[in-house]
Amino acid sequence: RSVEQSSPSSPSSSSTSSDCDKIPRNPWSTQHVCGGSSAGSAAVVASGLVAAALGTDTGGSVRQPAAHCGVVGVRPSYGRCSRRGLVAYASSLDTPGVFARSVRSAATLLCHMSGPDLADSTVSRRSTTGATPLHPISVPRTQTHLADNPSQPLNGLVIGLPAEYNTRELDPSILKQWELAASRLRDAGAQLREVSLPHTRHALGAYYLIATAEASSNLARYDGLRYGNEELAPLSETRSLDEQIRAYRSRGFGDEVQRRLLLGTFVLSKDLYDNYFEKATRVRRLVSEDFVRVFAAEHSADASLEASSSSARTAAGVHVLLTPTTASTAPTLSEVLSRTDPAVEYLADVMTVPSALAGLPAISVPVGMCTRRQLPIGLQVIGRRFDESTMFAVAQTLEDVSGFKPLFAQS
């Protein structure tokens, strides 16, 4: 089913209130935004217009609007799905994502999307059999059974709770849902373990340096001469080449995209590359190593990625991480439009960026409502790279025990 959606001019907004002709409204409350940047997809799924939709997750652009709109949002492992057809924003971070009404539906759709593509060199070409397999995605049953005991489907699984995600900015209602969900998963047989990801606090800064630098390079082609819509700035004999390109890009890109392109060009300049971009890539490596350590304390990074599901459950580390998807519920449109500091909007991605930097799969599952604002709350399950099956299995159990009722089901 084809439904017209509204999205910003590039995947670079956490509220979709800028660079967008028509601002999507949250189906739960039209006074609130849907998040961003794939807000249109989240809105049509939440309202019941479609069963599923696609989006692009760079630093949280699928999971954040999914949490705000009370639907399931999935970011697969980087390299699981082809990026062919996406407008490149940040090539090392962009990943096709899925919105759906349920975990099972999201897993089913992702199964059909994943696999090698000769047109995309970033897709893993490892075969599904052999010494270094690429784990196929298994769709969880309606009632998840990782063990033989139906009353404890997560028996033998270890779920990590990162201490760094319990921040001062975390809304008390979200913290309460996080604690309640952890308790319910423990009743389902899972073992809870508090873990530490010490470099998480540096992830957001590194992300915005890397993402904007890559965007500056990728979007340089849109100059109105080689690519783009010439009607935005018709060619004029009175303009120099620089003036023509400046006129086109000023009209073709919104304020937020221009802001990010300027930042990316700034950090890539000769005198600043080492002090900014190079250091950001080092931080990215440290963030990734934090995840490797907590997922498999006694295994190397390669071993943790290539382990089978059965052997993964005997590893010394945790099998998945459970965190909030966002630090707060969806803000009102007036709150977003009244902001004068763009950095405030960037902080909305603080919970989703670390796993994106590490290329890990993550899924946002709606688990309850904020009693104060009557808006949905989502929690995030982060899995090992290319182990979406375990992530989906835990997410399915989380969906079962939370009993969240979607908006379209209520109406």
Buried (B, 14 or more C-beta within 10 A) or exposed (E): EEEEBBBBBBBBBBBBBBBBEEBBBBBBBEEBBBBBBBBBBBBBBBBBBBBBBBBBBBBBBBBBBBBBBBBBBBBBBBBBBBBEEBEBBBBBBBBBBBBBBBBBBBBBBBBEBBBBBEEBEBBBEBEEEEEEBBBEBBBBEEEBBBBEEEEBBBBBBBBBBBEBBBBEEBBEBBBBBBEBBBEBBBEBBBBBEEBEBEBBEBBBBBBBBBBBBBBBBBBBEBBBEEEBEEEBBEEEEEBEEEEBBBBBBEEBBBEBBBBBBEBBBBBBEEEEEEEBBEBBBEBBEBBBBBBBBBBBEEBEBEBBBBBEBEEBBEBEBBBBBBBBBBBBBBBBBEBBEEEEEEEEBBBBBBBBBBBBBBBBBBBBBBBBBBEEBEBBBBBBBBBBBBBBBBBBBBBBBBBBBBEBEBBBEEE
